[in-house]
Amino acid sequence: MTAREDFIARFGGVFEHSPFIAERAYDRGLIFVPLTAKGLHQALVSVFRQASREERLGVLRAHPDLAGKLAIAGELTEDSRKEQAGAGLDRLSPQEHARFTELNTAYTEKFGFPFIIAVKGLGKDDILAAFERRIGNGLDEEFDTACAQVERIAGLRLAALLPEG
């Protein structure tokens, strides 16, 4: 395995199902040794922000619904599963699950991508409150908010893999 392949295998999933971000960061010479969470996050975020709107929309759409059908089927990525479980989304009552399902459907119909929030440190009530608040946003505002949340999630994932630096 080449150094590039190794890097992409290790960090290609930091932005959910979007290895093109790690590939471009590597190919553009934005990766510096020693790898640190902060330095790598800056490089990957730079690539994400330079991606076309359609590419960023693809990254947003690669994220699973919170407490959605992939979670129920056990088909989340390991990172997403741990993140959702940490927020208690794997232990919802039937009524709470119904509310998440209702909000997921309404949100996706309105914006064309799933509701994304960095759940670390949040509980299900915090997440529901943000969901209910953000569903009132306009498309551009919510696109920007979702992109910022994707960047935050990537930072948290990197912090779990690398020294802070």
DRENPA-3360 file (N, C-alpha, C; in nm, 2 decimals, always signed):
BEGIN
1 = MTAREDFI = +0.09/-0.12/+0.00/+0.00/+0.00/+0.00/+0.09/+0.12/+0.00 ~ +0.06/+0.22/-0.09/+0.14/+0.34/-0.09/+0.10/+0.43/+0.02 ~ +0.18/+0.53/+0.05/+0.15/+0.63/+0.16/+0.02/+0.70/+0.13 ~ -0.01/+0.73/+0.00/-0.13/+0.79/-0.03/-0.25/+0.70/+0.00 ~ -0.24/+0.57/-0.04/-0.35/+0.48/-0.02/-0.37/+0.46/+0.13 ~ -0.26/+0.45/+0.21/-0.27/+0.43/+0.35/-0.34/+0.55/+0.42 ~ -0.30/+0.67/+0.37/-0.36/+0.80/+0.42/-0.51/+0.80/+0.40 ~ -0.55/+0.76/+0.27/-0.69/+0.77/+0.23/-0.77/+0.66/+0.31;
9 = ARFGGVFE = -0.71/+0.54/+0.32/-0.77/+0.43/+0.40/-0.80/+0.48/+0.54 ~ -0.71/+0.55/+0.60/-0.72/+0.59/+0.74/-0.81/+0.71/+0.76 ~ -0.81/+0.81/+0.67/-0.88/+0.93/+0.69/-0.99/+0.96/+0.58 ~ -1.01/+0.87/+0.49/-1.11/+0.89/+0.38/-1.25/+0.90/+0.43 ~ -1.28/+0.84/+0.55/-1.42/+0.84/+0.61/-1.44/+0.95/+0.71 ~ -1.35/+1.04/+0.73/-1.37/+1.14/+0.83/-1.48/+1.23/+0.79 ~ -1.49/+1.26/+0.66/-1.61/+1.33/+0.61/-1.69/+1.21/+0.55 ~ -1.81/+1.18/+0.61/-1.89/+1.06/+0.59/-1.90/+1.02/+0.44;
17 = HSPFIAER = -1.84/+0.90/+0.41/-1.85/+0.84/+0.28/-1.80/+0.93/+0.17 ~ -1.70/+1.02/+0.20/-1.65/+1.11/+0.10/-1.50/+1.12/+0.10 ~ -1.44/+1.01/+0.05/-1.29/+1.00/+0.05/-1.23/+1.10/-0.04 ~ -1.30/+1.16/-0.13/-1.24/+1.26/-0.23/-1.18/+1.38/-0.15 ~ -1.23/+1.40/-0.03/-1.17/+1.52/+0.05/-1.03/+1.48/+0.09 ~ -1.01/+1.36/+0.15/-0.88/+1.32/+0.19/-0.79/+1.31/+0.07 ~ -0.84/+1.25/-0.05/-0.76/+1.24/-0.17/-0.71/+1.37/-0.22 ~ -0.80/+1.47/-0.22/-0.75/+1.60/-0.27/-0.66/+1.67/-0.18;
25 = AYDRGLIF = -0.68/+1.66/-0.05/-0.59/+1.72/+0.05/-0.45/+1.66/+0.03 ~ -0.44/+1.53/+0.02/-0.31/+1.46/+0.00/-0.25/+1.50/-0.13 ~ -0.33/+1.50/-0.24/-0.27/+1.53/-0.37/-0.23/+1.68/-0.39 ~ -0.29/+1.76/-0.31/-0.25/+1.91/-0.31/-0.14/+1.94/-0.22 ~ -0.08/+1.84/-0.15/+0.03/+1.87/-0.06/-0.01/+1.94/+0.06 ~ -0.13/+1.92/+0.11/-0.17/+1.99/+0.23/-0.15/+1.91/+0.36 ~ -0.09/+1.79/+0.35/-0.07/+1.70/+0.46/+0.07/+1.71/+0.51 ~ +0.09/+1.74/+0.64/+0.22/+1.76/+0.69/+0.24/+1.66/+0.81;
33 = VPLTAKGL = +0.37/+1.61/+0.82/+0.40/+1.52/+0.93/+0.48/+1.60/+1.03 ~ +0.45/+1.58/+1.16/+0.36/+1.48/+1.22/+0.22/+1.52/+1.20 ~ +0.13/+1.42/+1.18/-0.01/+1.45/+1.17/-0.06/+1.49/+1.30 ~ -0.14/+1.59/+1.30/-0.21/+1.63/+1.43/-0.36/+1.65/+1.39 ~ -0.45/+1.64/+1.49/-0.59/+1.66/+1.46/-0.62/+1.80/+1.41 ~ -0.55/+1.90/+1.47/-0.58/+2.04/+1.42/-0.53/+2.06/+1.28 ~ -0.41/+2.02/+1.25/-0.35/+2.04/+1.12/-0.42/+1.97/+1.01 ~ -0.46/+1.84/+1.04/-0.53/+1.77/+0.94/-0.67/+1.82/+0.92;
41 = HQALVSVF = -0.73/+1.86/+1.03/-0.87/+1.92/+1.02/-0.86/+2.04/+0.93 ~ -0.77/+2.13/+0.95/-0.75/+2.25/+0.87/-0.74/+2.22/+0.72 ~ -0.66/+2.11/+0.69/-0.64/+2.07/+0.55/-0.77/+2.02/+0.49 ~ -0.83/+1.93/+0.56/-0.95/+1.87/+0.51/-1.07/+1.97/+0.49 ~ -1.08/+2.06/+0.59/-1.19/+2.16/+0.58/-1.16/+2.26/+0.47 ~ -1.03/+2.29/+0.44/-1.00/+2.37/+0.33/-1.05/+2.31/+0.20 ~ -1.02/+2.18/+0.18/-1.07/+2.11/+0.06/-1.22/+2.11/+0.06 ~ -1.28/+2.08/+0.17/-1.43/+2.07/+0.17/-1.49/+2.21/+0.13;
49 = RQASREER = -1.44/+2.32/+0.18/-1.49/+2.45/+0.15/-1.46/+2.49/+0.00 ~ -1.36/+2.43/-0.06/-1.33/+2.46/-0.20/-1.41/+2.37/-0.30 ~ -1.47/+2.27/-0.24/-1.55/+2.18/-0.33/-1.67/+2.26/-0.38 ~ -1.72/+2.21/-0.49/-1.84/+2.27/-0.55/-1.96/+2.26/-0.45 ~ -2.06/+2.34/-0.47/-2.18/+2.32/-0.39/-2.24/+2.19/-0.41 ~ -2.24/+2.14/-0.53/-2.29/+2.00/-0.56/-2.22/+1.89/-0.48 ~ -2.08/+1.91/-0.48/-2.00/+1.81/-0.41/-2.03/+1.82/-0.26 ~ -2.04/+1.94/-0.20/-2.07/+1.95/-0.06/-2.21/+1.90/-0.03;
57 = LGVLRAHP = -2.30/+1.92/-0.12/-2.44/+1.86/-0.10/-2.43/+1.71/-0.10 ~ -2.34/+1.65/-0.18/-2.32/+1.51/-0.18/-2.27/+1.46/-0.04 ~ -2.18/+1.54/+0.02/-2.13/+1.51/+0.15/-2.24/+1.51/+0.25 ~ -2.32/+1.61/+0.25/-2.44/+1.63/+0.34/-2.53/+1.51/+0.32 ~ -2.56/+1.47/+0.20/-2.65/+1.36/+0.17/-2.59/+1.22/+0.21 ~ -2.46/+1.22/+0.23/-2.40/+1.09/+0.27/-2.42/+1.06/+0.42 ~ -2.46/+1.16/+0.49/-2.49/+1.15/+0.63/-2.62/+1.07/+0.66 ~ -2.62/+0.99/+0.76/-2.75/+0.92/+0.79/-2.85/+1.01/+0.86;
65 = DLAGKLAI = -2.97/+0.97/+0.86/-3.07/+1.04/+0.94/-3.04/+1.01/+1.09 ~ -3.07/+1.10/+1.18/-3.05/+1.07/+1.32/-3.16/+0.98/+1.36 ~ -3.12/+0.87/+1.43/-3.21/+0.77/+1.48/-3.30/+0.72/+1.36 ~ -3.25/+0.71/+1.24/-3.33/+0.67/+1.13/-3.32/+0.53/+1.09 ~ -3.36/+0.49/+0.97/-3.37/+0.35/+0.93/-3.24/+0.28/+0.92 ~ -3.13/+0.35/+0.89/-3.00/+0.29/+0.89/-2.96/+0.25/+1.03 ~ -2.99/+0.33/+1.13/-2.96/+0.30/+1.27/-3.04/+0.18/+1.31 ~ -3.16/+0.17/+1.28/-3.25/+0.06/+1.32/-3.19/-0.07/+1.25;
73 = AGELTEDS = -3.15/-0.06/+1.13/-3.10/-0.18/+1.06/-2.96/-0.21/+1.09 ~ -2.89/-0.13/+1.18/-2.75/-0.16/+1.21/-2.66/-0.13/+1.10 ~ -2.69/-0.04/+1.01/-2.61/-0.01/+0.89/-2.53/+0.12/+0.89 ~ -2.52/+0.18/+1.01/-2.44/+0.31/+1.02/-2.29/+0.28/+1.01 ~ -2.22/+0.38/+0.97/-2.07/+0.36/+0.99/-2.04/+0.35/+1.14 ~ -1.93/+0.29/+1.17/-1.89/+0.28/+1.31/-1.89/+0.41/+1.38 ~ -1.83/+0.51/+1.32/-1.83/+0.65/+1.38/-1.97/+0.70/+1.41 ~ -2.06/+0.69/+1.31/-2.20/+0.74/+1.32/-2.27/+0.66/+1.43;
81 = RKEQAGAG = -2.25/+0.53/+1.44/-2.31/+0.45/+1.54/-2.27/+0.50/+1.68 ~ -2.14/+0.51/+1.70/-2.09/+0.56/+1.83/-2.14/+0.70/+1.87 ~ -2.14/+0.79/+1.77/-2.19/+0.92/+1.79/-2.33/+0.93/+1.83 ~ -2.42/+0.85/+1.76/-2.56/+0.85/+1.79/-2.59/+0.78/+1.92 ~ -2.52/+0.68/+1.95/-2.54/+0.61/+2.08/-2.49/+0.70/+2.20 ~ -2.38/+0.77/+2.18/-2.34/+0.86/+2.28/-2.44/+0.97/+2.32 ~ -2.52/+1.00/+2.23/-2.63/+1.10/+2.25/-2.76/+1.04/+2.30 ~ -2.76/+0.90/+2.31/-2.88/+0.83/+2.36/-2.98/+0.81/+2.25;
89 = LDRLSPQE = -2.94/+0.83/+2.12/-3.04/+0.81/+2.01/-3.07/+0.66/+1.98 ~ -2.99/+0.57/+2.04/-3.02/+0.43/+2.03/-3.11/+0.38/+2.14 ~ -3.16/+0.47/+2.22/-3.24/+0.43/+2.34/-3.37/+0.52/+2.34 ~ -3.43/+0.55/+2.23/-3.54/+0.64/+2.22/-3.67/+0.56/+2.25 ~ -3.76/+0.63/+2.32/-3.90/+0.57/+2.34/-3.97/+0.56/+2.20 ~ -4.07/+0.48/+2.19/-4.15/+0.48/+2.06/-4.20/+0.62/+2.02 ~ -4.24/+0.70/+2.12/-4.29/+0.84/+2.09/-4.17/+0.93/+2.04 ~ -4.06/+0.91/+2.11/-3.94/+0.99/+2.07/-3.89/+0.95/+1.93;
97 = HARFTELN = -3.89/+0.82/+1.90/-3.85/+0.78/+1.77/-3.95/+0.83/+1.66 ~ -4.08/+0.83/+1.69/-4.18/+0.88/+1.60/-4.15/+1.03/+1.57 ~ -4.12/+1.10/+1.67/-4.09/+1.25/+1.65/-3.96/+1.27/+1.57 ~ -3.86/+1.19/+1.59/-3.74/+1.20/+1.51/-3.77/+1.16/+1.36 ~ -3.85/+1.06/+1.34/-3.89/+1.02/+1.21/-3.97/+1.13/+1.14 ~ -4.06/+1.19/+1.21/-4.14/+1.29/+1.15/-4.05/+1.41/+1.11 ~ -3.96/+1.45/+1.20/-3.87/+1.57/+1.18/-3.78/+1.53/+1.06 ~ -3.72/+1.41/+1.06/-3.63/+1.37/+0.96/-3.70/+1.38/+0.82;
105 = TAYTEKFG = -3.82/+1.34/+0.81/-3.89/+1.34/+0.69/-3.92/+1.48/+0.64 ~ -3.97/+1.56/+0.73/-4.00/+1.70/+0.70/-3.87/+1.78/+0.66 ~ -3.77/+1.76/+0.74/-3.64/+1.83/+0.71/-3.59/+1.79/+0.57 ~ -3.58/+1.66/+0.55/-3.52/+1.62/+0.42/-3.61/+1.66/+0.30 ~ -3.74/+1.66/+0.32/-3.83/+1.71/+0.21/-3.80/+1.86/+0.19 ~ -3.78/+1.94/+0.29/-3.76/+2.08/+0.28/-3.62/+2.11/+0.22 ~ -3.52/+2.05/+0.27/-3.38/+2.09/+0.23/-3.31/+2.00/+0.13 ~ -3.36/+1.87/+0.12/-3.29/+1.78/+0.02/-3.17/+1.71/+0.08;
113 = FPFIIAVK = -3.15/+1.72/+0.21/-3.04/+1.65/+0.27/-3.08/+1.63/+0.42 ~ -3.02/+1.53/+0.49/-3.06/+1.50/+0.62/-3.02/+1.60/+0.72 ~ -3.08/+1.61/+0.84/-3.05/+1.70/+0.95/-2.91/+1.65/+1.00 ~ -2.82/+1.74/+1.01/-2.68/+1.70/+1.06/-2.65/+1.79/+1.18 ~ -2.61/+1.73/+1.28/-2.56/+1.80/+1.40/-2.45/+1.72/+1.47 ~ -2.35/+1.78/+1.51/-2.24/+1.71/+1.59/-2.30/+1.68/+1.73 ~ -2.33/+1.56/+1.75/-2.41/+1.52/+1.87/-2.33/+1.51/+2.00 ~ -2.19/+1.51/+1.98/-2.11/+1.49/+2.10/-2.14/+1.60/+2.21;
121 = GLGKDDIL = -2.17/+1.55/+2.33/-2.20/+1.64/+2.44/-2.35/+1.68/+2.44 ~ -2.43/+1.63/+2.35/-2.57/+1.67/+2.34/-2.65/+1.55/+2.38 ~ -2.77/+1.57/+2.44/-2.86/+1.47/+2.46/-2.98/+1.47/+2.36 ~ -3.07/+1.38/+2.37/-3.17/+1.37/+2.27/-3.26/+1.50/+2.28 ~ -3.28/+1.55/+2.40/-3.37/+1.67/+2.41/-3.30/+1.79/+2.34 ~ -3.16/+1.81/+2.36/-3.09/+1.91/+2.29/-3.10/+1.90/+2.14 ~ -3.09/+1.78/+2.09/-3.09/+1.75/+1.95/-3.23/+1.78/+1.89 ~ -3.33/+1.74/+1.96/-3.47/+1.77/+1.92/-3.50/+1.92/+1.91;
129 = AAFERRIG = -3.45/+1.99/+2.02/-3.47/+2.14/+2.02/-3.40/+2.20/+1.90 ~ -3.27/+2.16/+1.87/-3.20/+2.21/+1.75/-3.27/+2.18/+1.62 ~ -3.32/+2.06/+1.61/-3.40/+2.01/+1.50/-3.52/+2.10/+1.48 ~ -3.60/+2.12/+1.58/-3.72/+2.20/+1.57/-3.69/+2.35/+1.54 ~ -3.58/+2.40/+1.59/-3.54/+2.54/+1.56/-3.49/+2.55/+1.41 ~ -3.40/+2.46/+1.37/-3.33/+2.47/+1.24/-3.43/+2.44/+1.13 ~ -3.53/+2.37/+1.15/-3.62/+2.33/+1.04/-3.69/+2.46/+0.98 ~ -3.69/+2.57/+1.06/-3.75/+2.69/+1.02/-3.65/+2.78/+0.94;
137 = NGLDEEFD = -3.53/+2.74/+0.92/-3.43/+2.81/+0.85/-3.46/+2.81/+0.70 ~ -3.40/+2.91/+0.63/-3.41/+2.91/+0.48/-3.30/+2.81/+0.43 ~ -3.31/+2.77/+0.30/-3.22/+2.68/+0.24/-3.07/+2.72/+0.25 ~ -3.04/+2.84/+0.22/-2.89/+2.88/+0.22/-2.84/+2.88/+0.36 ~ -2.92/+2.93/+0.46/-2.88/+2.93/+0.60/-2.86/+2.79/+0.65 ~ -2.95/+2.70/+0.61/-2.94/+2.56/+0.67/-2.83/+2.49/+0.60 ~ -2.80/+2.51/+0.47/-2.69/+2.45/+0.40/-2.56/+2.49/+0.47 ~ -2.55/+2.62/+0.50/-2.42/+2.66/+0.56/-2.41/+2.60/+0.70;
145 = TACAQVER = -2.52/+2.60/+0.78/-2.52/+2.54/+0.91/-2.48/+2.39/+0.91 ~ -2.54/+2.32/+0.81/-2.51/+2.17/+0.80/-2.37/+2.15/+0.76 ~ -2.31/+2.24/+0.67/-2.17/+2.22/+0.64/-2.08/+2.25/+0.76 ~ -2.12/+2.35/+0.84/-2.04/+2.38/+0.96/-2.04/+2.26/+1.06 ~ -2.16/+2.20/+1.07/-2.17/+2.08/+1.15/-2.09/+1.96/+1.10 ~ -2.09/+1.94/+0.97/-2.00/+1.84/+0.91/-1.86/+1.86/+0.94 ~ -1.81/+1.99/+0.93/-1.68/+2.02/+0.97/-1.65/+1.99/+1.12 ~ -1.74/+2.02/+1.20/-1.73/+2.00/+1.35/-1.72/+1.85/+1.37;
153 = IAGLRLAA = -1.80/+1.77/+1.31/-1.80/+1.62/+1.32/-1.66/+1.57/+1.28 ~ -1.61/+1.62/+1.16/-1.48/+1.58/+1.12/-1.37/+1.61/+1.22 ~ -1.38/+1.73/+1.28/-1.28/+1.76/+1.38/-1.29/+1.67/+1.50 ~ -1.41/+1.63/+1.55/-1.42/+1.54/+1.66/-1.37/+1.40/+1.62 ~ -1.40/+1.36/+1.50/-1.34/+1.23/+1.46/-1.19/+1.23/+1.46 ~ -1.13/+1.34/+1.40/-0.99/+1.34/+1.40/-0.93/+1.35/+1.54 ~ -0.99/+1.42/+1.63/-0.94/+1.43/+1.77/-0.94/+1.30/+1.83 ~ -1.03/+1.20/+1.79/-1.02/+1.07/+1.85/-0.92/+0.98/+1.79;
161 = LLPEG = -0.86/+1.03/+1.67/-0.76/+0.95/+1.60/-0.62/+0.99/+1.62 ~ -0.60/+1.12/+1.64/-0.47/+1.18/+1.64/-0.44/+1.27/+1.76 ~ -0.31/+1.30/+1.79/-0.29/+1.40/+1.89/-0.34/+1.54/+1.85 ~ -0.38/+1.62/+1.95/-0.44/+1.75/+1.92/-0.35/+1.84/+1.83 ~ -0.23/+1.87/+1.88/-0.14/+1.95/+1.80/-0.19/+2.08/+1.77;
% end
